[in-house]
Amino acid sequence: MSSALRFFATAAKGTEGALRDELRGLRLPSVRADRGGVHFEGTLADGMRACLHSRVAMRVQLELGRFPAGDERALYDGVRSLGWDEHVTPRHTLAVSATCRSSRLTHSQFIALKTKDAIVDAQRDLHGRRPSVDTRDPDVDVIVRLVKDEATLYLDLAGDALHRRGYRVATVEAVMKETLAAAALRLAGWDGTADLLDPMCGSGTFAIEAALIACRVAPGLRRRFGFERWPAFDRTAQGQWEALLDEANARILAQSPVRIEASDVSPAAVDATRQNLAAAGIAGAVTVRQRDARTLGPDDGPCWVVADPPYGDRLTAQPLQLAGFVQQWSAAVKSMRGSTVVVVSGNPLLQRNVRLAPDFEHTLFNGDIECRLLRYRVDARPMQPERA
């Protein structure tokens, strides 16, 4: 495979900047943020490195080519011209997905079908037989994007989406994706060098992602990737991948350099967090206990407090009850002098009832839900007693 390859790492809306900075930190070439993700260039090994180390990317895709596709014939011919024998053979299974915008071809399923036809027809002409289609677990996952009558084709390196780290064995209702939690931590400025407390931990996503960062554990170490099933994953590529894994394993710290605590009022959430920490191989890096978030006090700080309170479909409490809970909780964290409080909120009612003024705000999306990432600084000076 050519050494001059172009990649696109996809990201949740609002997290593109965090992904751009992360990939630059990995020293990947030609990093450039765009709508929905980040472009970069390099070798196949660079793409594999992004899959292994990116905490924010949803997927990493290898660009195969782009061409005008104003009609069905142009799409079919353009796909066939890309030379598929390097990327798929009759022994491999195949899946194709498509998106389209501002183009004469308007049906994504039709675009995917014509793309699939072009690929399998090229294989049949070359080998006398064609690859099979497997939409659930393909060896090779092809993505076509059609924008303003220009088609761009990609291969998905990830296989399963990158938020599936391999540690989530237990869940509670409405789980935040691991990639979004990692992006929120990065955008807020937590870098693994300060103590962190998650007082509404749910299944432990924030605490686990924080522990992985603090212990320098690559997020992709406990899973498999789509590129491992490609024809191009030959002995050379396999050797490069094994070297990347060895390097990542050598960086892991035996214990967390900072205190990380996860707590929740729900026994089920506490149990799920413990199970997921064990599956991630970092059970000793996080203290887990059952606790009401409103019981936080001066002895818990100073530290970073990171919270993902209920919002959207998760909101089952009555508005007045939620407002009262948030007011009590914010009063508790205000007693933690010198702390930094980070909240991901999709509920304006929650934002209005946090009795602190944010010093940082950022919009990001949890699926289709627009959320605000809010950071508050608690004054380090002792609170003055109120006058009678």
Buried (B, 14 or more C-beta within 10 A) or exposed (E): BEEEBBBBBBBBBBBBBBBBBBBBEBEBEEBEBEEBBBBBBBBBBBBBBBBBBBBBBBBBBBBBBBBEBBEEEBBBEBBBEBEBEEBBBBEBBBBBBBEBEEBEBEEBEBBBEBBBBBBBBBBEEEEEEBBEEBEEEBBBBBBBBBBEBBBBBBBBBBBBBBBBBBBBEBBBEBBBBBBBBBBBBBBBEBEBEBBBBBBBBBBBBBBBBBBBBBBBBBBBBEBEBBBBBBBBBEEEBEEBBEEBBEEBEEEBEEEBEBBBBBBBBBEBBBBBBBBBBBBBBBBEBBEBEEBBBBEBEBEBBBBBBBBBBBBBEBBEEEEEEBBBBBBBBBBBBBBBBEBBBBBBBBBEBBBEBBBBEBEBEBEBBBEEEEBBBBBBBBEEEEEEEEEE
